Amino acid sequence: MTENIAAGSPAHDAPSPTDAYVGDPAVRAEWDNRYADRQQLWSGRPNGALVAEVAGLTPGRVLDVGCGEGADAVWLARSGWDVTALEVSGVALERAAGHARDADVAVHWVHAALADAALPPASFDLVSAQYPALLRTPDAAAERALIAAVAVGGVLLLVHHAGMDTRQPNESGFDPADYVWPSMVTALLGDDWVVEVDEQRARVAPEGGAGAHHTDDLVLRARRLR
């Protein structure tokens, strides 16, 4: 891991697709291609479940997992959070850094897959994963990385599209068995955690952007007690 990845880079130092990347190159290439196909993939506005669930929290250190083009990261930074934003796609990170620069906010960028990022353990007051495409592995590496990143007293917020986990594999290559879903994370939480929210609710969806057709969210919010 390079110093740049370990420490992140501020908003005025836009990540480059040639920066050192930690993770599976095939996953990075897949997501780079998805972002490169469109000038803007997402709506550019923060996710509704994030806005709702963060409303009562005191800003501290936050990890934005799968930050995409940076809408959540920028909104969190504007709200007073010290933001670390992680993303596998260098194309997305360049856009995210540009949005942060335009908003005049500082964000620490990490170009890595979650399970490979070597993040400091138990150091984030909030770990937010909004509709993440986390690949499932036999050792539950992504699930454990989410849990391990949360500080004592901190919150894990995981939001996903309802019903996706029960779909049948389709011709485009999507198989729900390949991905991490909220129930898998809940199953790993021990007695040092309390689940504050675990529900399906109507989605407050930003207009436009990929995924706008999904109508319901699965929301998991859990707090680490010790």
C-alpha positions in Angstrom: 0.0 0.0 0.0 1.3 3.4 -0.9 1.3 6.4 1.5 -1.3 8.1 -0.7 -3.7 5.2 -0.3 -3.0 4.8 3.4 -3.5 8.5 4.2 -6.0 9.4 1.5 -5.7 12.5 -0.6 -7.4 15.9 -0.1 -10.0 17.3 -2.3 -7.6 19.5 -4.3 -5.5 16.5 -5.3 -7.9 14.7 -7.7 -7.2 11.0 -7.8 -5.9 9.7 -11.1 -6.8 6.4 -12.8 -3.1 5.7 -12.8 -2.8 6.0 -9.0 -1.9 2.9 -7.0 -5.0 0.7 -6.6 -5.5 -1.9 -3.9 -7.8 -4.7 -5.0 -8.8 -7.0 -7.8 -7.9 -5.3 -11.2 -10.8 -7.0 -12.9 -13.3 -5.4 -10.5 -11.7 -2.0 -11.0 -11.9 -2.4 -14.8 -15.5 -3.5 -14.6 -16.5 -0.4 -12.7 -14.3 2.0 -14.7 -16.1 0.8 -17.8 -19.5 1.3 -16.3 -18.7 4.9 -15.3 -16.9 5.6 -18.6 -20.0 4.7 -20.5 -21.9 7.7 -19.1 -20.8 11.3 -18.3 -22.8 10.9 -15.0 -24.0 7.7 -13.6 -25.8 8.8 -10.4 -28.1 11.7 -9.6 -25.5 13.9 -7.9 -27.6 14.2 -4.8 -27.2 12.4 -1.4 -29.1 9.2 -0.8 -32.3 9.7 1.2 -31.8 7.0 3.7 -28.4 8.5 4.6 -29.8 11.9 5.1 -32.6 10.6 7.3 -30.4 8.3 9.5 -27.6 10.8 10.0 -29.8 13.6 11.0 -29.5 12.9 14.8 -25.8 12.0 14.8 -23.0 14.2 16.0 -20.5 14.7 13.1 -17.2 12.9 13.5 -15.1 10.6 11.3 -17.1 8.8 8.6 -16.2 6.2 6.0 -18.2 6.3 2.8 -17.9 2.9 1.3 -18.4 2.8 -2.5 -18.5 6.6 -2.8 -19.2 6.6 -6.5 -19.2 10.1 -7.9 -19.1 11.6 -4.4 -22.6 13.0 -3.7 -22.8 11.5 -0.2 -19.2 12.3 0.6 -19.6 16.0 -0.4 -22.9 16.2 1.6 -21.3 14.7 4.7 -18.3 17.0 4.5 -20.7 20.0 4.1 -22.5 18.7 7.2 -19.3 18.8 9.3 -18.1 15.3 9.0 -14.4 14.3 8.5 -14.9 12.2 5.4 -12.9 9.2 4.1 -14.4 8.0 0.8 -13.5 4.6 -0.7 -14.1 3.5 -4.3 -12.8 0.9 -6.7 -13.3 3.0 -9.8 -10.6 5.6 -10.7 -13.1 7.2 -13.1 -15.6 7.7 -10.4 -13.0 9.0 -8.0 -11.9 11.6 -10.4 -15.4 12.9 -10.7 -15.9 12.7 -7.0 -12.8 14.8 -6.3 -13.9 17.3 -8.9 -17.3 17.7 -7.1 -15.6 18.1 -3.8 -13.3 20.7 -5.2 -16.2 22.6 -6.7 -18.0 22.5 -3.3 -14.7 23.6 -1.5 -14.8 20.7 0.9 -12.0 18.3 2.0 -12.4 14.6 1.5 -9.8 11.8 2.0 -9.9 9.6 -1.0 -9.0 5.9 -0.9 -8.7 4.0 -4.2 -9.2 0.4 -3.0 -11.6 -2.4 -2.5 -13.0 -2.4 1.0 -11.6 -5.8 2.0 -8.1 -4.9 0.8 -7.9 -1.3 2.0 -6.2 -1.9 5.4 -8.2 0.8 7.0 -7.4 1.7 10.6 -9.6 -0.6 12.8 -12.4 0.8 15.0 -11.7 4.4 13.9 -14.9 5.7 12.3 -17.9 7.1 14.1 -20.0 6.3 11.1 -19.5 3.7 8.4 -21.9 4.3 5.6 -22.5 1.8 2.7 -25.2 3.0 0.4 -26.2 0.3 -2.1 -22.7 -1.2 -2.2 -21.7 -3.9 -4.7 -19.6 -5.8 -2.2 -18.5 -9.2 -3.4 -19.3 -12.2 -1.2 -16.3 -14.4 -0.2 -16.1 -17.6 1.9 -14.4 -15.7 4.7 -17.0 -12.9 4.7 -14.1 -10.4 4.2 -16.3 -7.4 3.2 -18.8 -7.9 5.9 -16.0 -8.1 8.5 -14.3 -5.1 7.1 -17.5 -3.0 7.5 -17.9 -4.1 11.1 -14.2 -3.7 12.0 -14.1 -0.1 10.8 -16.7 1.2 13.3 -15.4 2.8 16.5 -16.8 2.1 19.9 -20.0 4.1 20.1 -20.1 4.4 16.4 -22.8 3.5 13.8 -22.8 1.2 10.9 -25.4 2.2 8.3 -26.0 -0.2 5.4 -28.7 0.5 2.9 -29.6 -1.7 -0.1 -32.4 -2.2 -2.6 -35.2 -4.4 -1.3 -35.8 -7.6 -3.2 -32.4 -7.7 -4.9 -31.2 -10.5 -2.7 -33.9 -12.9 -3.7 -33.8 -12.3 -7.5 -32.9 -15.1 -9.8 -29.6 -14.9 -11.7 -30.2 -13.2 -15.1 -28.6 -13.1 -18.5 -26.6 -9.9 -17.7 -24.6 -11.9 -15.2 -26.2 -10.6 -12.0 -26.4 -13.3 -9.4 -27.5 -12.2 -5.9 -25.4 -15.0 -4.4 -22.3 -13.2 -5.5 -23.0 -10.1 -3.3 -23.2 -9.1 0.4 -26.7 -8.2 1.7 -27.7 -6.5 5.0 -28.9 -9.8 6.5 -25.3 -11.2 6.1 -23.9 -8.4 8.1 -26.5 -8.6 10.8 -25.7 -12.3 11.3 -22.1 -11.4 12.2 -22.9 -8.7 14.8 -22.1 -10.0 18.3 -23.4 -8.9 21.7 -21.2 -5.9 21.6 -23.6 -4.4 19.0 -27.2 -3.2 19.2 -29.4 -3.1 16.1 -31.3 0.2 16.1 -33.0 -0.1 12.7 -33.5 -3.2 10.6 -36.4 -2.6 8.3 -37.8 -2.3 4.8 -39.1 1.2 3.9 -40.2 3.2 1.0 -37.2 4.7 -0.7 -36.6 8.5 -0.8 -35.0 8.4 -4.2 -33.2 11.3 -5.9 -34.5 12.0 -9.4 -32.4 10.7 -12.2 -29.4 8.4 -12.2 -29.0 4.7 -12.3 -31.2 2.8 -9.8 -34.0 5.4 -9.7 -36.5 2.7 -10.5 -36.0 1.0 -7.1 -38.9 1.9 -4.8 -38.0 0.3 -1.4 -34.9 0.1 0.8 -33.5 -2.3 3.3 -32.0 -0.2 6.1 -29.7 -1.6 8.7 -28.4 0.7 11.4 -26.4 -0.8 14.2 -24.3 0.8 17.0 -21.1 -0.7 18.5 -21.4 -0.7 22.3 -17.8 -1.8 23.1 
